[in-house]
Amino acid sequence: MKLLSLILVLTVGTVLAFGSPAWSDKKKGEEGNSAALAKDAKVTIDQAIKTASEKVPGTVVEAELEKKHGKTIWEVEVLGSDGKVTEVHIDAATGAVIDTEAKGKKDEKKKDGKKKCPRLDMGC
């Protein structure tokens, strides 16, 4: 009984000891990336939200900094009164609206039969 308990404790301890650093390192990488993006952004989140709200009326539900096509942008999601979510992409350096995109657009393509096939040999 003591041997079984000892094996269990050692197993759990090993998993925790070797598993935690991997989770920690990933999180540090993400935080570092966010910090680098924030340094590039001259436009604040409040300014980006205001710009998005002026472009697309509704309730802002999410705003985040992203890197797209080598450019730091604010991606602001706005929920319209029609219940649809629109993404407003704003240049984080200038504050200019790059474009707007209906969030369900990709899902509509899948419904039209233009879905992606996960593997070529599956014959999708």
BALONU-814726 format. One record per residue: residue number from 1; residue in three letters; x, y, z of N, C-alpha, C in turn. Coordinates in nm, 3 decimals. Layout:
+-----+------+---------+---------+---------+---------+----------+---------+---------+---------+---------+
|  nr | rest |  n_east | n_north |    n_up | ca_east | ca_north |   ca_up |  c_east | c_north |    c_up |
+-----+------+---------+---------+---------+---------+----------+---------+---------+---------+---------+
| NUM |  ALA |       X |       Y |       Z |       X |        Y |       Z |       X |       Y |       Z |
...
+-----+------+---------+---------+---------+---------+----------+---------+---------+---------+---------+
***
This chain:
+-----+------+---------+---------+---------+---------+----------+---------+---------+---------+---------+
|  nr | rest |  n_east | n_north |    n_up | ca_east | ca_north |   ca_up |  c_east | c_north |    c_up |
+-----+------+---------+---------+---------+---------+----------+---------+---------+---------+---------+
|   1 |  MET |   0.082 |  -0.119 |   0.000 |   0.000 |    0.000 |   0.000 |   0.086 |   0.125 |   0.000 |
|   2 |  LYS |   0.193 |   0.125 |   0.084 |   0.283 |    0.240 |   0.089 |   0.357 |   0.257 |  -0.044 |
|   3 |  LEU |   0.393 |   0.145 |  -0.107 |   0.463 |    0.151 |  -0.234 |   0.373 |   0.212 |  -0.342 |
|   4 |  LEU |   0.246 |   0.173 |  -0.344 |   0.151 |    0.226 |  -0.440 |   0.133 |   0.377 |  -0.421 |
|   5 |  SER |   0.122 |   0.419 |  -0.297 |   0.109 |    0.562 |  -0.266 |   0.233 |   0.638 |  -0.309 |
|   6 |  LEU |   0.348 |   0.582 |  -0.285 |   0.473 |    0.647 |  -0.322 |   0.484 |   0.662 |  -0.474 |
|   7 |  ILE |   0.448 |   0.558 |  -0.547 |   0.450 |    0.563 |  -0.694 |   0.354 |   0.669 |  -0.745 |
|   8 |  LEU |   0.236 |   0.675 |  -0.686 |   0.136 |    0.774 |  -0.726 |   0.186 |   0.916 |  -0.701 |
|   9 |  VAL |   0.242 |   0.940 |  -0.584 |   0.294 |    1.072 |  -0.549 |   0.408 |   1.111 |  -0.643 |
|  10 |  LEU |   0.498 |   1.018 |  -0.671 |   0.610 |    1.047 |  -0.761 |   0.561 |   1.076 |  -0.904 |
|  11 |  THR |   0.465 |   1.001 |  -0.949 |   0.410 |    1.022 |  -1.083 |   0.345 |   1.159 |  -1.095 |
|  12 |  VAL |   0.260 |   1.193 |  -1.000 |   0.193 |    1.323 |  -1.002 |   0.297 |   1.435 |  -0.991 |
|  13 |  GLY |   0.394 |   1.419 |  -0.903 |   0.499 |    1.520 |  -0.887 |   0.579 |   1.541 |  -1.013 |
|  14 |  THR |   0.611 |   1.432 |  -1.082 |   0.687 |    1.441 |  -1.207 |   0.608 |   1.513 |  -1.315 |
|  15 |  VAL |   0.481 |   1.478 |  -1.326 |   0.396 |    1.544 |  -1.426 |   0.386 |   1.694 |  -1.397 |
|  16 |  LEU |   0.366 |   1.731 |  -1.274 |   0.357 |    1.873 |  -1.238 |   0.489 |   1.945 |  -1.259 |
|  17 |  ALA |   0.599 |   1.881 |  -1.223 |   0.730 |    1.944 |  -1.235 |   0.769 |   1.968 |  -1.379 |
|  18 |  PHE |   0.743 |   1.871 |  -1.466 |   0.783 |    1.885 |  -1.605 |   0.675 |   1.946 |  -1.693 |
|  19 |  GLY |   0.552 |   1.941 |  -1.650 |   0.442 |    1.997 |  -1.730 |   0.426 |   2.146 |  -1.713 |
|  20 |  SER |   0.448 |   2.199 |  -1.596 |   0.427 |    2.341 |  -1.569 |   0.516 |   2.434 |  -1.648 |
|  21 |  PRO |   0.647 |   2.406 |  -1.662 |   0.730 |    2.499 |  -1.736 |   0.684 |   2.517 |  -1.881 |
|  22 |  ALA |   0.633 |   2.413 |  -1.943 |   0.586 |    2.426 |  -2.081 |   0.470 |   2.523 |  -2.088 |
|  23 |  TRP |   0.378 |   2.513 |  -1.993 |   0.265 |    2.606 |  -1.993 |   0.314 |   2.747 |  -1.966 |
|  24 |  SER |   0.406 |   2.762 |  -1.874 |   0.458 |    2.893 |  -1.837 |   0.529 |   2.958 |  -1.955 |
|  25 |  ASP |   0.614 |   2.881 |  -2.025 |   0.689 |    2.937 |  -2.136 |   0.596 |   2.988 |  -2.246 |
|  26 |  LYS |   0.492 |   2.914 |  -2.273 |   0.398 |    2.956 |  -2.377 |   0.333 |   3.088 |  -2.337 |
|  27 |  LYS |   0.293 |   3.099 |  -2.214 |   0.228 |    3.220 |  -2.167 |   0.325 |   3.338 |  -2.174 |
|  28 |  LYS |   0.451 |   3.317 |  -2.137 |   0.550 |    3.424 |  -2.144 |   0.566 |   3.471 |  -2.289 |
|  29 |  GLY |   0.566 |   3.377 |  -2.382 |   0.578 |    3.413 |  -2.523 |   0.462 |   3.498 |  -2.570 |
|  30 |  GLU |   0.343 |   3.463 |  -2.526 |   0.225 |    3.540 |  -2.565 |   0.229 |   3.679 |  -2.504 |
|  31 |  GLU |   0.270 |   3.690 |  -2.377 |   0.279 |    3.820 |  -2.313 |   0.383 |   3.906 |  -2.381 |
|  32 |  GLY |   0.496 |   3.846 |  -2.419 |   0.601 |    3.919 |  -2.488 |   0.553 |   3.971 |  -2.622 |
|  33 |  ASN |   0.475 |   3.892 |  -2.692 |   0.420 |    3.931 |  -2.820 |   0.324 |   4.047 |  -2.802 |
|  34 |  SER |   0.240 |   4.042 |  -2.703 |   0.145 |    4.150 |  -2.676 |   0.218 |   4.279 |  -2.642 |
|  35 |  ALA |   0.325 |   4.268 |  -2.566 |   0.403 |    4.386 |  -2.529 |   0.467 |   4.449 |  -2.652 |
|  36 |  ALA |   0.517 |   4.367 |  -2.742 |   0.577 |    4.419 |  -2.865 |   0.472 |   4.488 |  -2.952 |
|  37 |  LEU |   0.354 |   4.429 |  -2.961 |   0.247 |    4.491 |  -3.039 |   0.205 |   4.624 |  -2.977 |
|  38 |  ALA |   0.197 |   4.628 |  -2.845 |   0.156 |    4.750 |  -2.776 |   0.257 |   4.863 |  -2.800 |
|  39 |  LYS |   0.384 |   4.829 |  -2.811 |   0.486 |    4.931 |  -2.839 |   0.467 |   4.992 |  -2.978 |
|  40 |  ASP |   0.422 |   4.909 |  -3.074 |   0.400 |    4.958 |  -3.210 |   0.276 |   5.045 |  -3.221 |
|  41 |  ALA |   0.180 |   5.026 |  -3.131 |   0.051 |    5.094 |  -3.140 |   0.060 |   5.237 |  -3.087 |
|  42 |  LYS |   0.028 |   5.331 |  -3.173 |   0.021 |    5.471 |  -3.131 |  -0.123 |   5.505 |  -3.091 |
|  43 |  VAL |  -0.218 |   5.425 |  -3.140 |  -0.360 |    5.444 |  -3.112 |  -0.395 |   5.360 |  -2.990 |
|  44 |  THR |  -0.463 |   5.418 |  -2.892 |  -0.503 |    5.345 |  -2.772 |  -0.626 |   5.260 |  -2.800 |
|  45 |  ILE |  -0.655 |   5.170 |  -2.710 |  -0.774 |    5.086 |  -2.723 |  -0.901 |   5.171 |  -2.720 |
|  46 |  ASP |  -0.901 |   5.275 |  -2.636 |  -1.018 |    5.364 |  -2.629 |  -1.041 |   5.436 |  -2.760 |
|  47 |  GLN |  -0.933 |   5.482 |  -2.823 |  -0.945 |    5.550 |  -2.953 |  -0.995 |   5.453 |  -3.060 |
|  48 |  ALA |  -0.943 |   5.329 |  -3.057 |  -0.984 |    5.229 |  -3.155 |  -1.132 |   5.194 |  -3.139 |
|  49 |  ILE |  -1.178 |   5.182 |  -3.015 |  -1.319 |    5.151 |  -2.989 |  -1.408 |   5.264 |  -3.037 |
|  50 |  LYS |  -1.366 |   5.388 |  -3.012 |  -1.444 |    5.504 |  -3.056 |  -1.454 |   5.507 |  -3.209 |
|  51 |  THR |  -1.342 |   5.485 |  -3.276 |  -1.340 |    5.483 |  -3.422 |  -1.430 |   5.373 |  -3.478 |
|  52 |  ALA |  -1.422 |   5.253 |  -3.418 |  -1.503 |    5.141 |  -3.464 |  -1.652 |   5.169 |  -3.443 |
|  53 |  SER |  -1.686 |   5.230 |  -3.330 |  -1.826 |    5.261 |  -3.299 |  -1.882 |   5.366 |  -3.395 |
|  54 |  GLU |  -1.798 |   5.457 |  -3.440 |  -1.841 |    5.557 |  -3.537 |  -1.862 |   5.495 |  -3.674 |
|  55 |  LYS |  -1.780 |   5.396 |  -3.707 |  -1.790 |    5.329 |  -3.837 |  -1.907 |   5.231 |  -3.843 |
|  56 |  VAL |  -1.925 |   5.153 |  -3.735 |  -2.031 |    5.052 |  -3.729 |  -2.108 |   5.072 |  -3.599 |
|  57 |  PRO |  -2.233 |   5.118 |  -3.607 |  -2.310 |    5.138 |  -3.484 |  -2.343 |   5.005 |  -3.416 |
|  58 |  GLY |  -2.338 |   5.006 |  -3.284 |  -2.369 |    4.886 |  -3.207 |  -2.291 |   4.883 |  -3.077 |
|  59 |  THR |  -2.279 |   4.764 |  -3.021 |  -2.210 |    4.745 |  -2.894 |  -2.077 |   4.674 |  -2.919 |
|  60 |  VAL |  -1.968 |   4.733 |  -2.871 |  -1.837 |    4.671 |  -2.886 |  -1.829 |   4.553 |  -2.789 |
|  61 |  VAL |  -1.796 |   4.436 |  -2.842 |  -1.789 |    4.316 |  -2.758 |  -1.646 |   4.266 |  -2.738 |
|  62 |  GLU |  -1.553 |   4.309 |  -2.824 |  -1.415 |    4.265 |  -2.810 |  -1.324 |   4.360 |  -2.888 |
|  63 |  ALA |  -1.204 |   4.381 |  -2.834 |  -1.101 |    4.458 |  -2.904 |  -0.966 |   4.398 |  -2.871 |
|  64 |  GLU |  -0.885 |   4.374 |  -2.974 |  -0.754 |    4.317 |  -2.949 |  -0.654 |   4.363 |  -3.054 |
|  65 |  LEU |  -0.528 |   4.368 |  -3.012 |  -0.419 |    4.401 |  -3.103 |  -0.375 |   4.274 |  -3.175 |
|  66 |  GLU |  -0.353 |   4.285 |  -3.305 |  -0.306 |    4.171 |  -3.384 |  -0.205 |   4.218 |  -3.485 |
|  67 |  LYS |  -0.130 |   4.123 |  -3.537 |  -0.036 |    4.151 |  -3.645 |  -0.092 |   4.082 |  -3.769 |
|  68 |  LYS |  -0.125 |   4.160 |  -3.872 |  -0.176 |    4.105 |  -3.997 |  -0.103 |   4.170 |  -4.114 |
|  69 |  HIS |  -0.053 |   4.088 |  -4.200 |   0.019 |    4.135 |  -4.319 |   0.131 |   4.230 |  -4.281 |
|  70 |  GLY |   0.202 |   4.199 |  -4.172 |   0.316 |    4.278 |  -4.129 |   0.280 |   4.411 |  -4.064 |
|  71 |  LYS |   0.151 |   4.429 |  -4.034 |   0.105 |    4.556 |  -3.977 |   0.035 |   4.530 |  -3.844 |
|  72 |  THR |   0.057 |   4.617 |  -3.746 |  -0.012 |    4.605 |  -3.619 |  -0.148 |   4.673 |  -3.633 |
|  73 |  ILE |  -0.253 |   4.598 |  -3.602 |  -0.389 |    4.653 |  -3.617 |  -0.470 |   4.626 |  -3.490 |
|  74 |  TRP |  -0.572 |   4.708 |  -3.474 |  -0.676 |    4.681 |  -3.374 |  -0.787 |   4.608 |  -3.446 |
|  75 |  GLU |  -0.831 |   4.496 |  -3.391 |  -0.948 |    4.426 |  -3.443 |  -1.058 |   4.444 |  -3.340 |
|  76 |  VAL |  -1.159 |   4.521 |  -3.376 |  -1.268 |    4.553 |  -3.284 |  -1.395 |   4.485 |  -3.336 |
|  77 |  GLU |  -1.458 |   4.405 |  -3.251 |  -1.583 |    4.337 |  -3.289 |  -1.700 |   4.415 |  -3.234 |
|  78 |  VAL |  -1.795 |   4.447 |  -3.324 |  -1.912 |    4.525 |  -3.286 |  -2.038 |   4.442 |  -3.313 |
|  79 |  LEU |  -2.122 |   4.431 |  -3.211 |  -2.250 |    4.361 |  -3.225 |  -2.355 |   4.463 |  -3.264 |
|  80 |  GLY |  -2.412 |   4.447 |  -3.384 |  -2.513 |    4.540 |  -3.434 |  -2.651 |   4.507 |  -3.380 |
|  81 |  SER |  -2.744 |   4.599 |  -3.401 |  -2.881 |    4.579 |  -3.353 |  -2.949 |   4.462 |  -3.425 |
|  82 |  ASP |  -2.895 |   4.423 |  -3.542 |  -2.949 |    4.309 |  -3.616 |  -2.898 |   4.175 |  -3.563 |
|  83 |  GLY |  -2.811 |   4.180 |  -3.461 |  -2.758 |    4.058 |  -3.401 |  -2.634 |   4.004 |  -3.469 |
|  84 |  LYS |  -2.584 |   4.074 |  -3.571 |  -2.464 |    4.029 |  -3.643 |  -2.341 |   4.101 |  -3.589 |
|  85 |  VAL |  -2.229 |   4.028 |  -3.587 |  -2.103 |    4.084 |  -3.541 |  -2.020 |   4.126 |  -3.661 |
|  86 |  THR |  -1.967 |   4.248 |  -3.655 |  -1.881 |    4.300 |  -3.760 |  -1.744 |   4.331 |  -3.701 |
|  87 |  GLU |  -1.639 |   4.286 |  -3.769 |  -1.503 |    4.318 |  -3.728 |  -1.461 |   4.446 |  -3.798 |
|  88 |  VAL |  -1.408 |   4.540 |  -3.722 |  -1.354 |    4.663 |  -3.778 |  -1.204 |   4.658 |  -3.756 |
|  89 |  HIS |  -1.127 |   4.663 |  -3.865 |  -0.981 |    4.659 |  -3.857 |  -0.928 |   4.801 |  -3.868 |
|  90 |  ILE |  -0.852 |   4.841 |  -3.765 |  -0.802 |    4.978 |  -3.756 |  -0.650 |   4.975 |  -3.747 |
|  91 |  ASP |  -0.584 |   5.056 |  -3.829 |  -0.439 |    5.067 |  -3.826 |  -0.397 |   5.122 |  -3.690 |
|  92 |  ALA |  -0.317 |   5.047 |  -3.617 |  -0.278 |    5.086 |  -3.481 |  -0.178 |   5.200 |  -3.479 |
|  93 |  ALA |  -0.117 |   5.230 |  -3.593 |  -0.021 |    5.340 |  -3.600 |  -0.090 |   5.472 |  -3.636 |
|  94 |  THR |  -0.189 |   5.466 |  -3.727 |  -0.251 |    5.589 |  -3.777 |  -0.393 |   5.611 |  -3.727 |
|  95 |  GLY |  -0.463 |   5.505 |  -3.689 |  -0.601 |    5.516 |  -3.646 |  -0.701 |   5.509 |  -3.761 |
|  96 |  ALA |  -0.651 |   5.486 |  -3.882 |  -0.738 |    5.478 |  -3.999 |  -0.808 |   5.342 |  -4.005 |
|  97 |  VAL |  -0.934 |   5.343 |  -4.049 |  -1.008 |    5.218 |  -4.067 |  -0.955 |   5.152 |  -4.194 |
|  98 |  ILE |  -0.908 |   5.030 |  -4.179 |  -0.856 |    4.954 |  -4.293 |  -0.971 |   4.890 |  -4.370 |
|  99 |  ASP |  -1.057 |   4.817 |  -4.296 |  -1.174 |    4.756 |  -4.357 |  -1.269 |   4.707 |  -4.249 |
| 100 |  THR |  -1.386 |   4.663 |  -4.293 |  -1.483 |    4.599 |  -4.205 |  -1.518 |   4.464 |  -4.265 |
| 101 |  GLU |  -1.552 |   4.369 |  -4.178 |  -1.582 |    4.233 |  -4.225 |  -1.691 |   4.173 |  -4.138 |
| 102 |  ALA |  -1.794 |   4.121 |  -4.202 |  -1.899 |    4.051 |  -4.128 |  -1.839 |   3.923 |  -4.071 |
| 103 |  LYS |  -1.857 |   3.900 |  -3.942 |  -1.792 |    3.788 |  -3.875 |  -1.838 |   3.652 |  -3.926 |
| 104 |  GLY |  -1.962 |   3.636 |  -3.964 |  -2.014 |    3.508 |  -4.010 |  -1.981 |   3.477 |  -4.154 |
| 105 |  LYS |  -1.905 |   3.561 |  -4.222 |  -1.877 |    3.546 |  -4.363 |  -1.809 |   3.413 |  -4.395 |
| 106 |  LYS |  -1.712 |   3.372 |  -4.315 |  -1.640 |    3.247 |  -4.338 |  -1.733 |   3.128 |  -4.320 |
| 107 |  ASP |  -1.823 |   3.136 |  -4.221 |  -1.916 |    3.027 |  -4.195 |  -2.014 |   3.010 |  -4.310 |
| 108 |  GLU |  -2.055 |   3.121 |  -4.375 |  -2.148 |    3.113 |  -4.487 |  -2.086 |   3.037 |  -4.603 |
| 109 |  LYS |  -1.955 |   3.055 |  -4.626 |  -1.888 |    2.983 |  -4.734 |  -1.894 |   2.833 |  -4.709 |
| 110 |  LYS |  -1.878 |   2.791 |  -4.585 |  -1.883 |    2.649 |  -4.552 |  -2.022 |   2.593 |  -4.580 |
| 111 |  LYS |  -2.127 |   2.672 |  -4.552 |  -2.263 |    2.627 |  -4.576 |  -2.291 |   2.613 |  -4.724 |
| 112 |  ASP |  -2.222 |   2.693 |  -4.809 |  -2.244 |    2.689 |  -4.952 |  -2.172 |   2.573 |  -5.019 |
| 113 |  GLY |  -2.110 |   2.486 |  -4.939 |  -2.041 |    2.371 |  -4.996 |  -1.894 |   2.396 |  -5.022 |
| 114 |  LYS |  -1.844 |   2.511 |  -4.985 |  -1.704 |    2.544 |  -5.006 |  -1.625 |   2.525 |  -4.877 |
| 115 |  LYS |  -1.642 |   2.410 |  -4.816 |  -1.572 |    2.386 |  -4.690 |  -1.432 |   2.335 |  -4.717 |
| 116 |  LYS |  -1.346 |   2.358 |  -4.622 |  -1.209 |    2.311 |  -4.633 |  -1.203 |   2.162 |  -4.600 |
| 117 |  CYS |  -1.121 |   2.094 |  -4.672 |  -1.099 |    1.952 |  -4.645 |  -0.974 |   1.938 |  -4.559 |
| 118 |  PRO |  -0.984 |   1.876 |  -4.442 |  -0.868 |    1.867 |  -4.354 |  -0.751 |   1.788 |  -4.412 |
| 119 |  ARG |  -0.782 |   1.689 |  -4.496 |  -0.677 |    1.608 |  -4.558 |  -0.713 |   1.584 |  -4.703 |
| 120 |  LEU |  -0.616 |   1.593 |  -4.789 |  -0.641 |    1.575 |  -4.932 |  -0.687 |   1.435 |  -4.967 |
| 121 |  ASP |  -0.641 |   1.335 |  -4.893 |  -0.676 |    1.197 |  -4.925 |  -0.814 |   1.156 |  -4.876 |
| 122 |  MET |  -0.888 |   1.249 |  -4.815 |  -1.020 |    1.215 |  -4.762 |  -1.129 |   1.229 |  -4.869 |
| 123 |  GLY |  -1.099 |   1.297 |  -4.978 |  -1.196 |    1.311 |  -5.085 |  -1.313 |   1.401 |  -5.050 |
| 124 |  CYS |  -1.290 |   1.507 |  -4.980 |  -1.397 |    1.600 |  -4.940 |  -1.449 |   1.677 |  -5.060 |
+-----+------+---------+---------+---------+---------+----------+---------+---------+---------+---------+
***
